[in-house]
Every structure is written in C-alpha cells, then in structure tokens.
Amino acid sequence: MATVTHLAAHPGRLPEFFLTILSAVISLGAYSLVHLGANGEMPGNIMVVSAIFGGTALLVHLLIRWAAPYADPVIFPSAMALNGLGLAMIERIDIATGGSQVTSQAIFTPLGMVLAALVVIALRDHRVLRKFTYTSLIVSAVLLVLPLIPGLGREIYGARIWISIAGYSFQPAELAKIFLAIFFAGYLVVNRDNLALAGPKFLKIQFPQLRHFAPILLAWAICLAVLIFQKDLGTSILFFGLFVSMLYVATDRLSWIVIGGLLALGGGFVVFQLFPHVTARFNVWLNAMDPEVYDAAFGSYQVVQGNFGMAHGGLFGTGLGQGYPGIVPQANSDFIIASIGEELGMAGVFAILALYLIIVIRGLRSAAYVRDGFGKLLAAGLSFTIALQVFVVVGGVTRLIPLTGLTLPLIALGGSSLLCNWIVIGLLLRISDAARRPQVRSSEPLPPAWDIDDEYWDSGDEESAESEEKTPRDESDADRTDTQAVNLS
C-alpha cells in the first residue's frame, strides 16, 4: 500500500554541483583522449574548451539553483555528460575524415544549455502550457507541413524533413514533438474519463466507443502522412508511439496498446506494399548481407559497416581515437552510436544507454509525484520522446528494427535536434521542481492524483483554484522545516 511520509525536503543542489563537475571531467577527458589516441598529443585548445564548456555548465547550474531550487539534481548533469561525449565523438570523426563539423556543434552546445535554463526561468509554472493545448496542435501541424513547401523544404538522403532559411537548415519535426506532447497532455487530461470508462468489453478488454476512437485514428493518419510524403519512418514511429504511450498513461487501459499496435502493424503493411521507399527500408533490414542489397543505392552498406565497426570494438572498444569510425557514412549523426560502439565497446554503449535511462526514469518519477494531471502527462510524454527516440535509433543501427532517419538525442550532430532536446530537458527540470517542492503541512488530506488543477481548468474559475493552491511559491514558504514532502533525492 502506498504511503506518504513526512520528510524534510532536500533541494539537491549540492549533489547537482558535484555531478556537474563529474560530467565536465568525463566530457573534457573524452575530448583529450580523442586527441591523444588519434594524434598522440593533447588538444591545443583544451583550456579554451574547458573554460567555455565548464563555465557554461556552472552558469546553468547557478541559474537552476536560483529559478528552480527543487529541480531534480540528476537530469541536468546526465544531459550534459551525453552532450559532452557526443562532442568528443564528433571531434574524433572530424579528425578521421578531415571535416570541421564539430565547430557548429560546439557553438550549439552552450546555446542549448542556456536555452534549457531560460525555459526554467521563463516558465515559472508548467501548468500555463495547458492554455495552449490546441494552439500547440496547430503549431505542430504547421511545422510538419513546412518541409513539403516547394523552395523551403529540402530532401536529404531520400527524406524530406529539412527546411532551409538564409542558408541555415532546420528540422521542424524536432520542435513539433514538443508541441505534440503539450497537445496530447492537454487533450488527454480532459478526455481521459471518456477514453477510460466508456465502451464495450471483448475478451476482457474494454474498447472505446467509436466517437472517442476518432483522435487515435487522426494521429494514426497524420503519422502515415509523414511516412508517405516526407519518407520519414523514424518521425512517424516517434509521434504515434508518443500518443499511444501517453494514452495508456492517461487511461491505464491495455486496450489502447492493443489498438495502437494493430493500427501500426496494419498501416506499416499497407505502406510497405504501396511505397517503394518503405519497401527499401524493410529490405535493408531483412536482407542486409545480400550482395545486391549491399551494393544498391541507399542499400545496406551503411548498416553493415556500422555493425562491423561495433563488432570490431568488442566489449571494451579500441580506445578513443584508435578505431576507424570514418568508414561508416553519417558516422557523426545517424550512426554515431556505431562509432561509440567501436571505440568504447559494448561497455561504452551501455554507459550511454544508462545515462538516457537515468533521464527517463527521473522524468517519470517527476510525473509520478507532480500534483496536477497535466504535469503528469507532460512529464511522462517528454520522457517517452527521449526513450522512443533512443530506441528507434539504436534499434535501427543494430538491426532490431528497420533503420530510421532520427538522430540520437543530445549526442548526434545537428543543431536543431540539440536545441530542441535541451528544451525538453528544461521542461523536465521545471516539472521536477514542482514535483519535489515541499508541501505545507495541513490537517486536510492530500489532494487526489488528478488534483484540483483539473477542476480549475475545467471550470475556468481561477480564483477558486488559487485559493486551494497548496504549493508554496516564495522562498520563505519553501524554507519551512515543518513540511510534508516526498523525498526524491
């Protein structure tokens, strides 16, 4: 039986400070080892890189300490470590190929960290986002359509998922996933009762009524449209998986997982039969070692070389700077996990996955403890976006599933992906602050999981909601020693 204990609240800022230092040491150590392994000497700009990377991390830590003193202390250092390791690996591949891609990524890294801090500062209460539920749907739809506009969209490696403005490329789907998570959270928190309780039962599984089934059909159709017109398998999987997972969290009904799985299988089978680019993806997945598939245009050469690279790395890898990751096409973006697997081995890949798992688990813990329904669904949705994206990327490279065009969050080359994933980190920090903030002791029972905020938003009575607010918002309330809180540190 679940219980709520009376514990002193621990902001966790000191652990975050030490974890931030540890992340900086790991990142800068990896950067130095890359140069030692490849060139036999320390990088000449190590002091400058240390000052920029470490200084930005310290600044963001201080801003979080000021704006969100109860934010989860593990999320930011984990994201920072992933970003730093990605920078080191992109530098390694630049050395191997003679490129200079790391320069742009090095510029976007401090920008992304500061952007996450600005999200925490500007968004004082995550519940404000619920006002923009349907606005978020419109914005996400516009973002998804942008790559299809002639003259604006760009087709790269068969997928039309980029737009080009003033010489700069941007991937709108990365930003659209955040707006879709806000829309799904706002929509589901209002309609969860209809989706969970109404409808007939078949084989002990409760199915929804037809009129409540329309939203998932719409989401399914949008994802199929993305797959057909933009030829982007990864984004379609990410969006549909995000909606189905949030639907399951909102309703706790297994039937939605079953329905979502059947729709995904049915849609995938139809587009596999009708559209050559989807057929080619599946053919590469199933027949990667076939010589004809290996040598064909957009064939399995990239997948096979990536697999051989990871096999060459073995358990502990060849060492940073001592492998051959430059042989694999797109080794610093779509296939960066294969490069890491070659030089850091299976142990390094598992360490990377563990960092992602930490962020996802801490995000879901925030979802479990935050006291408003919208915050629960939004935190869960943002956590699922990270988990799903990592799954489809790593699964595609290792041939667990067909290869997609997504990039590994926070690690792979790509400014738009990096900035948008730092926004996700900023939102998770803000929600975790609300989840971990101490509650004033009261003789009244704690509000239910789907709390008074739902009543507030449904009724539109703002004064009533404010009068029942239990969360202290000023420092004097937060510093009370006599608090009722759940210790999450």
Wavefront OBJ file of the C-alpha trace (Angstrom):
o trace
v 0.000 0.000 0.000
v 1.391 3.401 -0.909
v 2.096 5.808 1.951
v 3.216 9.423 2.184
v 5.910 10.100 4.789
v 6.849 13.325 6.500
v 10.405 14.101 5.444
v 12.473 17.236 5.213
v 12.748 18.400 1.637
v 16.194 18.164 0.028
v 16.717 20.602 -2.850
v 19.679 18.549 -4.058
v 21.670 21.449 -5.402
v 24.949 20.353 -3.797
v 24.754 16.851 -5.386
v 23.927 18.526 -8.680
v 27.033 20.714 -8.331
v 29.330 17.705 -7.819
v 27.609 15.716 -10.585
v 28.043 18.697 -12.920
v 31.781 18.743 -12.160
v 31.942 14.978 -12.756
v 30.158 15.354 -16.092
v 32.559 18.109 -17.151
v 35.549 15.937 -16.212
v 34.151 12.995 -18.228
v 33.428 15.179 -21.260
v 36.748 17.020 -21.282
v 38.590 13.776 -20.522
v 36.968 12.115 -23.544
v 37.885 15.128 -25.703
v 41.529 14.895 -24.567
v 41.674 11.117 -25.089
v 40.408 11.532 -28.642
v 43.374 13.746 -29.492
v 45.849 11.582 -27.566
v 44.617 8.454 -29.347
v 44.466 9.969 -32.824
v 47.340 12.497 -32.773
v 49.426 11.454 -29.780
v 49.165 14.847 -28.092
v 46.773 16.912 -26.016
v 44.440 19.248 -27.926
v 45.880 22.726 -28.232
v 42.585 24.404 -27.345
v 41.856 22.354 -24.232
v 41.989 25.400 -21.942
v 39.573 27.377 -24.118
v 37.197 24.413 -24.461
v 37.340 23.773 -20.705
v 36.580 27.414 -19.932
v 33.592 27.590 -22.306
v 32.123 24.155 -21.512
v 32.781 24.296 -17.761
v 31.819 27.953 -17.436
v 28.512 27.435 -19.241
v 27.725 24.381 -17.123
v 28.441 26.310 -13.911
v 26.306 29.243 -15.099
v 23.367 26.947 -15.908
v 23.744 25.190 -12.557
v 23.556 28.565 -10.744
v 20.512 29.622 -12.799
v 18.737 26.358 -11.956
v 19.660 26.809 -8.290
v 18.074 30.279 -8.391
v 14.981 29.644 -10.534
v 14.120 26.026 -9.647
v 15.771 25.165 -6.319
v 13.944 21.825 -6.034
v 14.559 20.636 -9.592
v 15.814 17.097 -9.992
v 19.603 17.221 -9.378
v 20.442 14.358 -11.757
v 18.751 15.375 -15.014
v 20.997 18.293 -15.989
v 24.369 16.578 -15.267
v 23.237 13.463 -17.169
v 22.218 15.513 -20.208
v 25.463 17.468 -20.007
v 27.538 14.258 -19.972
v 25.716 12.963 -23.064
v 26.287 16.259 -24.878
v 29.974 16.317 -23.921
v 30.583 12.727 -25.045
v 28.820 13.490 -28.315
v 31.086 16.478 -28.892
v 34.172 14.345 -28.265
v 32.993 11.691 -30.734
v 32.127 14.270 -33.419
v 35.627 15.722 -32.980
v 37.029 12.192 -33.360
v 35.194 11.670 -36.646
v 36.300 15.100 -37.893
v 39.911 14.023 -37.277
v 39.298 10.801 -39.219
v 37.564 12.449 -42.164
v 39.247 15.854 -42.203
v 35.939 17.616 -41.532
v 35.026 20.544 -39.313
v 31.514 19.609 -38.221
v 32.373 19.883 -34.533
v 32.593 23.682 -34.792
v 28.849 24.166 -35.279
v 28.048 21.568 -32.629
v 30.419 23.323 -30.195
v 28.521 26.577 -30.783
v 25.106 24.989 -30.277
v 26.146 23.182 -27.075
v 26.384 26.244 -24.757
v 23.369 27.739 -26.550
v 21.375 24.604 -25.763
v 22.379 24.584 -22.096
v 21.462 28.251 -21.700
v 18.184 27.637 -23.582
v 17.257 24.945 -21.054
v 17.986 27.393 -18.222
v 15.880 30.080 -19.931
v 12.968 27.640 -20.183
v 13.240 27.039 -16.438
v 13.403 30.786 -15.724
v 10.691 31.937 -18.128
v 8.236 29.128 -17.386
v 7.542 29.667 -13.700
v 4.586 27.263 -13.701
v 4.341 24.438 -16.231
v 0.519 24.459 -15.972
v 0.468 27.641 -18.056
v 1.204 25.487 -21.091
v -2.227 23.909 -20.798
v -3.748 27.150 -22.032
v -2.057 26.455 -25.369
v -3.372 22.924 -25.925
v -4.962 23.454 -29.330
v -2.508 26.194 -30.288
v 0.204 23.586 -29.855
v -1.676 21.249 -32.216
v -1.847 23.964 -34.892
v 1.823 24.883 -34.476
v 2.925 21.247 -34.675
v 0.820 20.701 -37.816
v 2.372 23.762 -39.476
v 5.862 22.601 -38.524
v 5.220 19.178 -40.057
v 3.962 20.697 -43.308
v 6.872 23.139 -43.747
v 9.293 20.611 -45.359
v 6.706 19.882 -48.073
v 6.586 23.524 -49.251
v 8.465 23.897 -52.565
v 11.516 26.112 -52.254
v 11.568 25.825 -48.482
v 11.868 22.098 -47.847
v 14.969 20.073 -48.655
v 15.284 16.379 -49.438
v 18.403 14.761 -47.984
v 19.168 11.053 -48.401
v 15.647 10.391 -49.640
v 13.812 12.036 -46.713
v 12.148 15.446 -46.970
v 12.375 16.525 -43.340
v 14.503 19.685 -43.542
v 13.819 23.322 -44.304
v 16.435 25.842 -45.318
v 16.240 29.506 -44.260
v 19.020 32.004 -45.076
v 21.479 29.187 -45.603
v 20.659 27.502 -42.283
v 18.954 24.110 -42.121
v 16.366 23.208 -39.535
v 14.430 20.020 -38.819
v 10.893 21.141 -37.802
v 9.843 17.700 -36.549
v 12.221 18.061 -33.582
v 10.271 21.096 -32.375
v 6.919 19.582 -33.378
v 7.399 16.683 -30.962
v 7.441 19.139 -28.015
v 4.243 20.872 -29.151
v 2.580 17.499 -29.764
v 3.467 16.390 -26.239
v 1.839 19.574 -24.881
v -1.280 18.988 -27.029
v -1.607 15.315 -26.092
v -1.220 16.156 -22.374
v -3.831 18.918 -22.528
v -6.271 16.847 -24.587
v -5.969 13.619 -22.618
v -6.279 15.231 -19.199
v -9.737 16.495 -20.208
v -10.950 13.396 -22.047
v -9.364 10.616 -20.036
v -12.621 9.555 -18.349
v -14.400 9.083 -21.664
v -11.444 7.200 -23.078
v -11.028 5.015 -19.984
v -14.525 4.181 -18.825
v -16.863 4.148 -21.821
v -17.123 1.401 -24.421
v -17.864 -2.327 -24.801
v -15.756 -5.225 -23.474
v -14.401 -8.024 -25.642
v -12.162 -10.842 -24.347
v -11.964 -8.957 -21.002
v -10.506 -5.929 -22.800
v -12.512 -2.727 -22.740
v -12.604 -0.971 -26.084
v -13.518 2.700 -26.560
v -16.706 3.974 -28.129
v -16.472 4.891 -31.781
v -16.738 8.657 -31.198
v -13.872 8.516 -28.714
v -11.836 6.460 -31.173
v -11.505 9.373 -33.616
v -8.432 11.046 -32.031
v -6.244 7.959 -32.306
v -7.382 7.450 -35.902
v -6.420 11.068 -36.623
v -2.999 10.621 -35.004
v -2.532 7.407 -36.993
v -3.438 9.154 -40.248
v -1.041 12.049 -39.547
v 1.807 9.637 -38.852
v 1.074 7.730 -42.079
v 1.078 11.030 -43.967
v 4.500 11.871 -42.530
v 5.733 8.448 -43.575
v 4.339 8.703 -47.107
v 5.026 12.318 -48.067
v 8.211 13.026 -46.093
v 9.548 9.456 -46.307
v 10.441 9.731 -42.620
v 9.895 6.397 -40.901
v 11.516 7.473 -37.611
v 9.343 10.537 -37.014
v 6.144 8.645 -37.784
v 7.109 5.930 -35.283
v 8.054 8.553 -32.691
v 4.806 10.531 -32.962
v 2.475 7.531 -32.969
v 4.383 5.840 -30.138
v 4.239 9.071 -28.138
v 0.466 9.349 -28.499
v -0.262 5.694 -27.692
v 2.041 5.687 -24.651
v 0.508 8.892 -23.270
v -2.958 7.482 -23.944
v -2.071 4.409 -21.920
v -0.693 6.526 -19.058
v -3.844 8.679 -19.036
v -6.378 5.842 -19.126
v -4.486 2.835 -17.731
v -6.279 0.744 -20.369
v -4.381 -2.074 -22.090
v -6.868 -1.895 -24.943
v -5.205 1.270 -26.281
v -1.859 -0.512 -26.536
v -3.530 -3.378 -28.415
v -5.387 -0.999 -30.751
v -2.296 1.118 -31.319
v -0.184 -1.927 -32.089
v -2.748 -3.273 -34.568
v -3.030 0.112 -36.301
v 0.750 0.398 -36.535
v 1.079 -3.109 -37.990
v -1.790 -2.582 -40.437
v -0.538 0.808 -41.606
v 3.014 -0.450 -41.902
v 1.918 -3.409 -44.016
v -0.087 -1.212 -46.397
v 2.680 1.365 -46.978
v 5.191 -1.476 -47.310
v 3.156 -2.843 -50.218
v 2.464 0.514 -51.890
v 5.518 2.758 -51.432
v 8.998 1.801 -52.723
v 10.981 3.813 -50.149
v 9.333 1.930 -47.288
v 9.867 -1.372 -49.079
v 13.564 -0.489 -49.453
v 13.865 0.210 -45.712
v 12.433 -3.192 -44.843
v 14.541 -4.898 -47.497
v 17.721 -3.419 -45.979
v 16.582 -4.543 -42.541
v 15.779 -8.126 -43.565
v 18.479 -8.732 -46.211
v 21.389 -6.554 -45.166
v 24.020 -9.190 -46.045
v 22.638 -9.831 -49.534
v 25.294 -8.597 -52.046
v 22.668 -6.963 -54.267
v 21.154 -5.077 -51.345
v 24.621 -4.197 -50.029
v 25.743 -2.594 -53.319
v 22.432 -0.927 -54.247
v 21.872 2.827 -53.975
v 20.548 3.526 -50.453
v 21.266 -0.138 -49.741
v 22.658 -1.840 -46.663
v 26.297 -0.676 -46.956
v 25.902 1.802 -44.090
v 24.177 -0.680 -41.777
v 26.672 -3.460 -42.449
v 29.704 -1.208 -41.960
v 28.235 0.072 -38.712
v 27.672 -3.468 -37.451
v 31.215 -4.487 -38.384
v 32.546 -1.426 -36.583
v 30.742 -2.320 -33.366
v 31.912 -5.920 -33.677
v 35.482 -4.654 -34.096
v 35.124 -2.704 -30.838
v 34.139 -5.784 -28.857
v 33.464 -5.468 -25.137
v 35.715 -2.522 -24.232
v 36.396 -0.922 -27.623
v 39.546 0.019 -29.455
v 40.008 3.166 -27.399
v 39.098 6.746 -28.275
v 40.957 7.885 -31.363
v 42.124 4.399 -32.334
v 39.280 2.970 -34.405
v 38.012 3.528 -37.961
v 34.604 5.204 -37.459
v 35.099 7.445 -40.503
v 34.399 4.490 -42.823
v 30.703 4.488 -41.931
v 28.564 7.097 -43.759
v 26.899 9.595 -41.428
v 29.097 8.351 -38.584
v 28.651 11.582 -36.636
v 24.841 11.792 -36.908
v 22.565 8.813 -37.623
v 25.299 6.247 -36.899
v 27.141 7.898 -34.030
v 26.169 5.039 -31.698
v 28.093 2.681 -34.020
v 31.155 4.956 -33.742
v 30.856 4.918 -29.958
v 30.449 1.135 -30.015
v 33.674 0.743 -31.999
v 35.887 2.960 -29.831
v 34.256 2.491 -26.395
v 32.890 -1.004 -26.942
v 29.728 -2.566 -25.629
v 30.562 -1.198 -22.146
v 30.593 2.347 -23.533
v 27.289 1.843 -25.359
v 25.682 0.506 -22.181
v 27.031 3.513 -20.245
v 25.438 5.862 -22.802
v 22.135 3.977 -22.603
v 22.315 4.104 -18.796
v 22.549 7.908 -18.913
v 19.450 8.038 -21.107
v 17.703 5.622 -18.751
v 18.519 7.877 -15.793
v 16.951 10.897 -17.517
v 13.852 8.907 -18.497
v 13.411 7.409 -15.019
v 13.853 10.770 -13.271
v 11.353 12.280 -15.720
v 8.826 9.542 -14.969
v 9.419 9.970 -11.219
v 8.596 13.642 -11.616
v 5.449 12.610 -13.475
v 4.525 10.279 -10.620
v 4.909 12.891 -7.898
v 3.795 16.148 -9.505
v 0.319 17.006 -8.234
v -1.524 18.077 -11.369
v -2.780 15.847 -14.125
v -1.436 17.953 -16.961
v 2.063 17.955 -15.450
v 1.938 14.175 -15.016
v 1.099 13.584 -18.657
v 3.508 16.206 -19.975
v 6.454 14.875 -17.960
v 5.607 11.308 -18.996
v 5.261 12.357 -22.641
v 8.579 14.204 -22.723
v 10.288 11.230 -21.072
v 8.731 8.916 -23.651
v 10.013 11.089 -26.507
v 13.583 10.570 -25.297
v 13.067 6.846 -24.692
v 11.339 6.247 -28.042
v 13.922 8.231 -29.993
v 16.806 6.323 -28.417
v 15.012 3.030 -29.094
v 14.342 3.670 -32.792
v 17.887 4.973 -33.404
v 19.783 2.246 -31.543
v 17.306 -0.386 -32.749
v 17.812 0.713 -36.359
v 21.614 0.701 -36.171
v 21.687 -2.728 -34.503
v 19.017 -4.073 -36.937
v 16.489 -4.738 -34.220
v 14.026 -2.668 -36.281
v 14.239 -1.043 -39.740
v 16.638 1.877 -39.999
v 15.134 5.325 -39.458
v 16.300 8.880 -40.053
v 16.253 10.026 -36.418
v 19.322 11.149 -34.520
v 20.439 10.205 -31.034
v 19.255 12.930 -28.618
v 21.950 15.291 -27.261
v 24.799 13.282 -28.827
v 24.425 13.242 -32.600
v 25.394 16.086 -34.906
v 22.562 18.520 -35.562
v 21.837 21.967 -34.159
v 18.035 21.808 -34.279
v 17.969 18.397 -32.631
v 20.374 19.537 -29.909
v 18.494 22.743 -29.096
v 15.077 21.045 -29.049
v 16.288 18.256 -26.777
v 17.729 20.832 -24.371
v 14.252 22.446 -24.326
v 12.882 19.031 -23.326
v 15.461 18.903 -20.524
v 14.423 22.402 -19.391
v 10.749 21.380 -19.261
v 11.577 18.248 -17.263
v 13.595 20.377 -14.817
v 10.669 22.759 -14.358
v 8.142 19.951 -13.746
v 10.541 18.146 -11.393
v 10.832 21.352 -9.355
v 7.051 21.349 -8.861
v 7.106 17.634 -8.024
v 9.875 17.900 -5.412
v 8.808 21.225 -3.859
v 7.710 20.747 -0.204
v 4.039 20.956 0.605
v 2.838 22.921 3.629
v 1.603 20.677 6.441
v -2.154 20.722 6.567
v -4.787 18.907 8.547
v -6.664 18.353 5.319
v -5.968 15.186 3.320
v -3.693 15.444 0.307
v -5.500 16.111 -2.987
v -6.041 13.134 -5.273
v -3.595 12.288 -8.021
v -5.660 14.133 -10.611
v -5.882 17.160 -8.415
v -7.625 20.462 -8.064
v -5.955 21.872 -11.141
v -8.152 19.742 -13.331
v -11.211 21.214 -11.658
v -9.745 24.656 -12.086
v -9.097 24.274 -15.772
v -12.370 22.542 -16.445
v -14.399 25.202 -14.642
v -12.311 28.195 -15.631
v -12.593 29.526 -12.037
v -9.098 30.895 -11.494
v -9.792 32.461 -8.095
v -11.112 29.193 -6.742
v -8.022 27.366 -7.886
v -5.661 29.900 -6.385
v -7.435 29.704 -3.030
v -6.829 25.946 -2.899
v -3.222 26.031 -4.078
v -1.070 24.015 -1.693
v 2.317 24.630 -3.300
v 4.407 27.455 -1.790
v 5.790 29.789 -4.400
v 8.072 32.063 -2.396
v 11.350 31.308 -0.706
v 10.008 31.797 2.824
v 7.444 29.051 2.332
v 9.967 26.790 0.662
v 12.351 27.085 3.588
v 9.878 25.884 6.186
v 11.261 22.979 8.107
v 7.869 21.643 9.028
v 6.856 20.310 5.644
v 5.032 17.414 4.169
v 7.055 16.099 1.277
v 8.194 13.067 -0.575
v 11.951 12.717 -0.642
v 13.041 12.055 -4.229
v 16.747 12.763 -3.977
l 1 2 3 4 5 6 7 8 9 10 11 12 13 14 15 16 17 18 19 20 21 22 23 24 25 26 27 28 29 30 31 32 33 34 35 36 37 38 39 40 41 42 43 44 45 46 47 48 49 50 51 52 53 54 55 56 57 58 59 60 61 62 63 64 65 66 67 68 69 70 71 72 73 74 75 76 77 78 79 80 81 82 83 84 85 86 87 88 89 90 91 92 93 94 95 96 97 98 99 100 101 102 103 104 105 106 107 108 109 110 111 112 113 114 115 116 117 118 119 120 121 122 123 124 125 126 127 128 129 130 131 132 133 134 135 136 137 138 139 140 141 142 143 144 145 146 147 148 149 150 151 152 153 154 155 156 157 158 159 160 161 162 163 164 165 166 167 168 169 170 171 172 173 174 175 176 177 178 179 180 181 182 183 184 185 186 187 188 189 190 191 192 193 194 195 196 197 198 199 200 201 202 203 204 205 206 207 208 209 210 211 212 213 214 215 216 217 218 219 220 221 222 223 224 225 226 227 228 229 230 231 232 233 234 235 236 237 238 239 240 241 242 243 244 245 246 247 248 249 250 251 252 253 254 255 256 257 258 259 260 261 262 263 264 265 266 267 268 269 270 271 272 273 274 275 276 277 278 279 280 281 282 283 284 285 286 287 288 289 290 291 292 293 294 295 296 297 298 299 300 301 302 303 304 305 306 307 308 309 310 311 312 313 314 315 316 317 318 319 320 321 322 323 324 325 326 327 328 329 330 331 332 333 334 335 336 337 338 339 340 341 342 343 344 345 346 347 348 349 350 351 352 353 354 355 356 357 358 359 360 361 362 363 364 365 366 367 368 369 370 371 372 373 374 375 376 377 378 379 380 381 382 383 384 385 386 387 388 389 390 391 392 393 394 395 396 397 398 399 400 401 402 403 404 405 406 407 408 409 410 411 412 413 414 415 416 417 418 419 420 421 422 423 424 425 426 427 428 429 430 431 432 433 434 435 436 437 438 439 440 441 442 443 444 445 446 447 448 449 450 451 452 453 454 455 456 457 458 459 460 461 462 463 464 465 466 467 468 469 470 471 472 473 474 475 476 477 478 479 480 481 482 483 484 485 486 487 488 489
